[in-house]
Amino acid sequence: MSNGTAEQISRQELLKRELLKVITAMSQKKPPADPNQKRSILEDPVGKFRIAIFDDQFELAPAAGQKIWSFGNASDIKKATDFIMQVSPRGGTEMLMAWQHLKPTISADRITVVYFLSDGAFDDGDQLLLYLKQNHPHLVIHTFSMGRHSPLMEEIARQHNGTYVKIR
């Protein structure tokens, strides 16, 4: 599979399972009749999406410049599923650098909601909080920590009107 440790592979499989659940659920949602109606974490947004993988590399799918995927398009859901299944552990990253890579895409695609999945263990947490507050003050960020409670991920969600979820 890869040269990752057993713990990395286990977390990677957990990530794949949870991400596939979210994409499947999102592809089956319909927008509420009343646009002012409060939406759950899986109903916001119903529309288009990209997947960004942050580790020792940065990978965006579909790639920058390519047509963004749609939850309503079965072919796009298949492409997203295939992309997720081919991901393997490659190493860790500092989240600040990953978010800096993502900034042009957030602006170009006018992204308003991000689903941020991580094990929640990174060293640049204070810098990341400040960066997100300064560069993405209106971005809704839902956070998912895998395997452990992450006060940092919880704080990111709180500061960005998102929801924090711990995945076991």
N, C-alpha and C positions, 0 to 999 in steps of 0.2 A: 504494500500500500504506500508507505513512505518511510522516511527515516525518523519520524517523530517518536517520542516516548509513548508508553502505554497510556499515561495520563493525558497527553496531548491528543492522542487518537480518540480516547473516550470522550473528551470535551468536544472534539471535532464532530463526532457522531451525534452527540447531544445537540450541538449547534445545527447540524443539518436537519435533524428530526424536527426541532422547534421552528426553524425557518421554513421548512416545507409545510408545516401546519399553518403558519401565518399566511403564506402565499395561497394555499388552498382555500383557507377561510376567506381571505380577501377576494379571491376570484369568484366566490359564490355570493358576495354581499351586493346589495342594491342600495343606492343612496336613499336616505330617509325622504319622505314626501315633503316634510317641513325642513328647509335648510338650517333653521335655527335650533332644531332638535339636538339634544346632547347625544353624541355618538360614543360608542365603546371604543376601546383601543384597536379592535379589529375592523371597525367601520370607518376609520379615519386615516388616510383618505381612500375613497373608492375612485380609482382612476389609473394613473400611470406610475411606474416605478423603475428604479435601478437597484442593483445590488453592488455594494462596495465591500471588498475583502481587504482587511488591513492585517498584515503580519510583517514579516521582514520585507515584503513587497506591497505594492498597492495595485489592486486589480478592480476594474469597474466593468460591470456588465449591464446592459450592452455598453460597449466602449464609447468614450466621448466622441461625439460627432455622429454616432449611429442613432437610429430611431429608438426612442425610449419605449420600454415594454408597457403593455396595457393589461390590467387585471381581467378585462373583458375579452381578451383574445386567447383562445386555447393554444395557439401556436406559441405565443409569448410565454404562457405558463409552462409549456413543455421546455422551451429554451431555458427558462429560469431554473426549472427542476434539474435539467441536465447540467447546467452550470454549477448548481449547488452540489450535486452528487460527485463532480470531479474535483472538488476542493479537498486538499489534504494538508495536514500540518506542515508548515515550513519554517516556523520560528516566531518569536515574539516581536512586538513593536512598541514604540512609544505612541500613545494615542494622539498627542498633540500634533505630531508630524502627519499622522493619518488624516486628521481633521483639516489640516492645512492643505493637504492634497485634494481633499474633497470640496474645499471652498469654491473653486471655479465652477464645479458641477452644480452645487447648490444654487449659485447665482444664475448660471445659464439655463438651468431647467426650472427655475423659480420654485424650488423645493420648499415646502412649508412644514413637512413632517419627516422626521428621521426615526427609524427603529434601530437602536444602538445595542448590539449584542456583544458581550465581552465576559471574560472570567472576572473582570472587575479588579484585577491585580496589575496596576501599572504605577510607575514611579513619578510620572509628571502630572499627577492629579490636580494640584493647586494651579499649575500653569494652564491646564486644560480648562478648568472652571473659569478662569479669567478670560482665556481666549474665546470660549463659547459665549460668554456674557458680552464681550466687546464686539465680536464679529458676527454673531448670530442671535441677537437679543430676541427676535420674534420667531425663531425656529422652535417648533414643538418637538421635543426629544423624548421618546419613550425608551426606557432603558431596561435591559434584560441581563442579569448577571447569572452566569452558569456555575453551579456547584457551590457557591458560597454567597453570603450576604455581603454587599458592597455599599458601605456608606457613601462612597464617592458617586457611584452610579445612581443611588437614591437621591443624592443632592442635585445631580445633573437633571434628573427628571423633575424634581421639585422646582428648580430654577427656570425650567423651560416648559412649564405647564404640561408635563408628560406624566406617564404612569411608570412606576418602577415594579418590575417583576423579577423574583428570584426563581430560576429554573433549577430543579434538583437533578 
